[in-house]
């Protein structure tokens, strides 16, 4: 199908009805300086380049600093050191070009699905060693001021900022990283696992050393070219629910660890146990943090309250210590419809749409109540490759006959061709986004690095986009999926009634329900029996990983910006996606478990796992990905990413989408400043994948009130 635009870098413009609802301004992202490099790994020799669209040189911290009035009072009272003593020697200067010097003060009221949700951390980038810039096209410094690798990327040296302090004023040092690494990750009693950035291309663990308080060296037994990218992804610091922990305040956390406190009980390390609860800065107000705000009050299931961190290590261009806003109040709203009503009533000041189940269908209501609520609606690109709702079969489904049918590419291609995505685009997404078979993010660097990358992306996007119901019927006929008893519904080749069960979480939002109903309609039109199966969210994971569920129809694919850093949708390497048992087998490769339970049914193994078919697509994907992990040359890695894509084109689709890169809503009070609009952002935004944490990458610490005195309490 012909697309009216090359959307590897752009998306369709929002229709006139939607454009009337938002204000879009100009600008682009900038660089924070200090050793940034092109995303995707270091150039030859480990040298670094200034980011695309960045300032011409690194931003030098100003000579003088200023602080919030509430902190000045504490300094004058002698209860807080001067601001110069609270900041590192070279604080991070927030680089975004849209950011203006702001006013201090005020409270920011926000909503969250619940008080223990990982989405809370998506607003805070303070624990990240490195940072995504320019919608993930580039990487800049974070806690790490500069970094370098050797020629083959088998050794990385990280230089942290000197003078960093935790929110309680205690010094931050590399001992806080080593505590996490040695006393949690390498401690078999604790559930923390080594993240990808701590493994070489061969999968073996790095040797981690700290020569001094500000230097960390990662030595690998093979190239690890994507280390910097992986240091920038997620937000980190959250007990593993939103990226790896990476660091903990050792001076505080050691009291809950038996190595340092013999009085700690045996169950210290259980999931949700004493250690995890006490060292979670988003649940325990006593736990120090490196984020812009520190928790001051927490009531489970009700609210969180945060106050500015007087030791936050980031400043504006004029030397103003961030954040500008004094306090955050996050109220838990479990029912999305209640949350929307409260938003229209003006009870919140800032909401990132995906966390409140907002969609384009809500724009009209939000716009009509803006005079009362005082809210503006902004649209950022989602950056996803499937739309908010993706669909995929379980490649490792328990029923052998149905599994054989699912693994037949023509079966999956037929269903994709039968789906009228244009109807979804029109009725669900108001004409926005781009029709797609289902891909990784159209913004992924692999697809806009050059003309070949754009071509490969377009081939994947358009491969089975349809609609072509007649071709779909023909493919099903060829497979023997025909109506044998004349009741208008097709049977499986073995004669058993074919029923497609579309499973989704019972609390899935309106967009998922609308998309699935349209997909069911189109599949029924070609003679298939289709049933929707909403189930409790907590049962989805275990049932999927055991091969019990046939499909999932509630999970969008959005990962990028460099999809090799987190390729789980493309390469089965864990059990939550389209090939769960083979993904689990990937996890045990090279371990003793690889050769155990060979005489046990794969579905009865502990955990359930199976080897891929010899010469099959998953074996091909593993082989290509294994090569990419040790390839230091960036262009060659892109070429290997294209090879992975071509396997998906030839043997797929393994996951399917409808309309990619649809807009994401962000709702902010009209008096709130420095909230970026789409045109400010390098690629229009990149708000769906958690590995590119939004809005943390756009530094909410710079948001400020034009009239702070009107926004307190």
Secondary structure, DSSP 4 states (H G I P E B T S, - for coil): ---SS-TTS--PPPPHHHHTTB-----------SS-EETTSPPGGG---PPTT--SSPPPPPSS-B--HHHHHHHHTTSS--HHHHS-TT-EE---TT--------EEEEEES-TT-GGGGGG--TT-SEEEETTTTEEEESSEEEEEE-TTSSEEEEEEPTT-B-TTSPBP-THHHHHHIIIIIT-TTS-----GGGB-TTSPBPEEEEEETTEEEEE-SS--TTHHHHHHSS---STTTTS------HHHHGGGSTTT-TTS-TTTTSTTSHHHHHT-TTT-TTS--SSSEEEEEEETTTEEEEEE-TT--EE-TT-BBSPSSSEEEEEE---HHHHHHHHHTT--SEEEGGGGT--GGGHHHHHHTHHHH-EEEEEEE---SS-S--BEE-TT-SSHHHHHHHT-HHHHHHHHHH--HHHHHHHTTTT-SEE-S--S-TT-HHHHSSHHHHHHHHHHHHTT----HHHHHHHHHHTT---SSSSSSPBPTTSSB-EEEEEEETT--HHHHHHHHHHHHHHHTTT-EEEEEEE-HHHHHHHHHTT--SEE-S------SSGGGG-TTTS--STTSTTHHHHHHHHHTTSGGGGSSTTS-GGGSSS---PPPTTSHHHHHHHHHHHHHT---HHHHHHHHHHHHHHHHHH--SSB-SEES-EEEEEEETTEE----GGGSTTS---S-TTS-TTGGG-GGG-EETTGGGS--
